[in-house]
Amino acid sequence: MTSIVSHNPADPTDVLLNIPAPGAFATVDVVERARAAQPGWLIGGAAARSAALSAVAAGIEAAADELAGLAVREVGKPLAEARAEVARTVAIWRYYAQAPYEPTGAVHEPAAGPGLLLTRRRPHGVAGLITPWNFPFAIPSWKAAPALAVGNAVVLKPAPEATACAQRLAEIVQQSLTAGVFTVLPGGATEGNALVSAADVVSFTGSTAVGQAVARAATARGIPVQSEMGGLNAALVLPDADIGQAAGHIAAAIAGYAGQKCTATSRVIAVGAALDPLREALSEALRTVPVGDPADPSTVCGPLINELARDQVSSAWDGSSVLAGGTVPDGPGWYTAPTLVEKVSPGHRLLREEVFGPIAALLPADDIAHAVRITNSVPYGLVTSVHTADLDTALNGLDQLDTGMIRINAPSNGVDFHLPFGGAKASSHGPREQGHSALEFYTSSRTYTLSPVKTT
């Protein structure tokens, strides 16, 4: 029988859990139990759902220190980031606690004659959620909270590396919800495939290859699906930018949480005269990033999630000129130094694959148009950060960027959970996540025609 094993990436000898995977048949049973519980959750009404989600937020807030410590231990998230993620998770549940009161449709005049035309949005049934390990509380919450708010039941399959976090989140959520409405399903590919085959709506965040497979399988069944996948995000630095500020923002986006974010910066494009000062400033900024034990409040760059991830990053600077980093520290844990390289060949791995670690390539561009072409030259299009003092250029001169999000004079990473989140090309498939977009995704629209009864 397959086992789910979760290690502390800062100390691989520390095993948080080792449990058997439930398998495909058990997955279908979980979905059927959720389907049986869903009508009662919906019929309970808006006030009951709102109160339950508010109670979940309060429960997470009360356990904030414990949850932050668990994220540090299980997924190696630096303590400061772990605390911020838990605070964001509380805010997400509070935000969606108001969603049950949102209008679910509209009334229209009929084209001819008396009567009413109504549109109404209704939940799909069971939402199957497949989530990654890097945001073990926030991502499950920004999927589950809107799904629950509009009346769905939820089955959450977390990444194996974040199973302990998901199970603790479930304990808190289940205290406030109807039994069977929110279930965590540990597992790997077998359980994920079974969930996609049984759920009524599917939301996925993870690797591009798996996300595309999920999208194909769900589409073949005719159910709604969204897949949030990879990024190969660029930071554009124009000659008029505040180079020191830009370097600080970009260094944080490269090295924060060891670059293990889909919104991390992996390509830095210096336009014209910005190249030389940015090379110096960014190299120095990366050299001074605090690297080490994620439990230390001062740590910015902790360990990679596992040995394979560490080895993939440590081989990624081959064939380039290393400006900063390019080393693997001795000692326990899966660490690499924050790294900046230049002089990479056009076909280099860093320019075509998401490495998912604290490494980025510095690239020159002749002008803004050239920088845009470089940005758009990869299969992904999640987020681009632009650093400039000329907001006219930023707002009007960058319309050709093939990215779903553009952040001006800010790091590429960072998510506003009340706004739509998603990218272009291979970064995203299906409707956007978060905000009102999520409420629409987890419901289907129905049109009602109400005609008067004719009397004789």
C-alpha positions, -999 to +999 in steps of 0.1 A: +000+000+000+012+035-009+021+057+020+020+095+025+051+107+042+059+143+052+093+154+062+106+186+077+127+201+049+150+219+073+157+186+091+148+156+069+151+132+098+120+148+114+090+129+100+057+146+107+035+118+095+035+085+077+001+072+068-014+049+042-030+065+012-067+058+010-069+047-026-094+054-054-124+036-040-122+054-007-119+087-026-152+080-044-168+071-010-157+104+005-172+123-025-205+105-021-206+113+016-200+150+007-227+148-019-252+135+007-243+163+031-244+192+006-282+197+003-286+203+040-257+228+039-274+247+012-309+246+026-296+259+060-295+293+044-273+323+040-272+333+076-261+298+088-233+296+061-221+331+069-220+324+106-201+291+100-175+307+078-170+335+104-165+309+131-139+292+109-120+325+107-122+329+145-109+293+150-080+298+127-071+331+144-072+315+178-047+288+165-025+312+146+007+306+164+003+268+162-005+269+125+024+291+117+047+268+136+033+238+117+039+255+083+075+262+094+080+226+103+062+208+075+069+230+044+099+250+056+081+284+053+101+311+071+083+321+103+076+357+093+059+344+060+041+317+079+026+342+103+016+364+074+000+334+055-021+325+086-033+361+090-042+362+053-061+329+057-082+344+085-090+374+063-100+351+034-126+333+055-139+366+069-142+380+034-162+350+021-183+349+052-202+378+037-206+361+003-238+341+012-256+374+013-245+384-023-272+385-050-275+352-068-292+365-099-314+392-115-349+399-126-356+409-162-386+421-182-399+395-207-396+403-243-434+403-247-464+399-225-467+396-188-445+375-165-410+375-152-376+363-164-351+354-136-315+343-135-302+325-105-269+310-096-268+276-079-239+255-065-226+226-085-226+201-056-192+187-046-161+208-052-129+187-056-099+208-046-063+198-054-038+221-037+000+225-035+023+225-005+037+260-007+007+278+007-007+251+029-035+272+045-041+301+021-046+283-011-070+256+003-089+284+020-093+307-010-107+277-029-128+262-001-143+293+014-161+306-018-172+271-027-187+267+008-202+302+008-224+295-022-235+261-009-212+234-022-196+207-002-158+204-004-133+175-007-097+188-004-068+167-016-036+185-005-001+178-017+014+150+003+041+173+016+015+195+033-008+168+046-003+176+083-012+213+077-043+203+058-055+179+084-051+205+112-070+230+090-098+205+086-100+200+123-107+237+128-130+240+098-151+210+108-158+223+142-181+250+126-196+232+096-222+205+090-207+170+092-195+158+058-194+193+042-156+197+044-133+167+041-095+164+037-085+135+016-047+126+019-031+111-011-012+114-043-019+109-080-043+080-075-065+099-051-063+131-072-074+113-104-103+097-085-114+130-072-114+146-106-135+116-119-161+120-091-164+157-082-189+181-097-165+210-101-126+209-098-101+235-089-064+227-091-031+245-083+002+229-090+026+219-118+018+226-154+018+190-166-005+178-139-028+208-142-032+203-180-040+166-173-066+177-147-081+201-172-084+175-199-100+149-176-125+173-162-134+188-196-140+153-209-166+148-182-182+182-189-176+197-155-162+231-147-125+232-141-098+257-133-061+250-132-035+274-119-001+262-130+034+275-136+051+308-140+083+321-155+078+356-143+098+386-154+108+418-137+113+447-161+135+475-149+135+507-169+164+532-169+144+558-149+136+533-121+148+537-085+174+510-089+179+504-051+142+500-045+138+478-076+167+456-065+151+452-030+118+442-045+132+418-070+156+401-045+126+395-022+107+380-051+136+357-061+146+345-027+116+348-004+105+313+007+134+300-014+116+312-046+089+285-041+060+306-054+043+306-087+046+344-086+083+344-079+107+364-102+129+341-123+139+365-151+152+401-146+151+422-177+172+454-175+164+480-202+192+500-216+213+519-191+196+501-162+217+470-167+250+479-150+237+495-119+210+468-115+235+440-119+255+455-090+226+464-067+207+431-072+238+409-068+245+427-035+209+424-024+208+387-030+241+382-012+226+398+020+194+378+020+192+360+054+193+322+046+188+295+072+165+279+097+129+288+088+120+290+125+143+320+129+122+351+126+149+368+106+151+341+079+139+351+044+152+322+024+146+288+040+151+253+026+137+238-006+108+214-001+128+182-008+161+169-020+149+166-057+139+203-056+173+213-042+192+193-068+171+208-096+180+243-085+216+235-079+220+222-114+201+251-130+230+276-130+252+253-151+262+270-184+259+305-171+279+332-154+271+334-117+268+369-102+256+359-067+251+326-049+256+295-069+264+274-038+249+247-017+255+252+020+268+224+041+247+208+068+212+193+072+183+206+052+177+211+015+192+246+010+207+266-018+220+302-018+199+328-036+214+330-070+216+354-099+232+345-133+237+362-166+250+353-201+226+324-204+221+309-239+187+314-256+178+277-250+189+276-214+167+258-190+162+290-169+146+307-200+121+279-208+112+260-175+099+270-141+128+258-118+108+268-086+137+279-065+158+310-055+174+316-088+169+341-116+186+351-149+196+387-156+189+397-193+196+429-212+170+446-234+176+474-259+143+492-252+108+486-238+096+469-270+125+445-268+118+439-231+082+430-239+093+405-265+116+388-241+089+387-214+064+372-239+089+346-253+081+319-228+051+295-226+039+311-193+022+344-186+013+347-149+027+380-136+051+407-146+066+434-124+076+467-139+099+492-122+098+527-135+092+563-125+071+570-156+036+557-149+024+567-184+049+543-198+039+516-173+002+520-180+001+527-217+034+513-231+031+477-218-003+467-232+014+439-252+025+419-221+010+384-222+005+382-185-026+380-163-012+403-137+011+434-139+025+449-108+041+483-111+069+493-087+062+462-066+075+426-063+060+401-087+048+380-057+019+391-036-018+383-040-049+405-033-074+378-024-104+400-032-093+404-068-092+379-097-060+358-098-047+340-128-025+342-159-023+336-196-010+308-219+003+278-199+000+295-166-038+291-162-067+273-176-104+282-170-120+310-150-101+332-125-098+324-088-106+347-059-129+376-054-163+375-071-148+354-099-147+325-075-183+328-065-192+326-102-170+296-108-184+275-080-220+281-092-239+276-125-264+301-139-300+291-145-327+311-163-363+309-152-393+320-171-424+327-150-456+331-170-490+338-155-516+311-154-543+319-180-578+319-165-610+313-184 
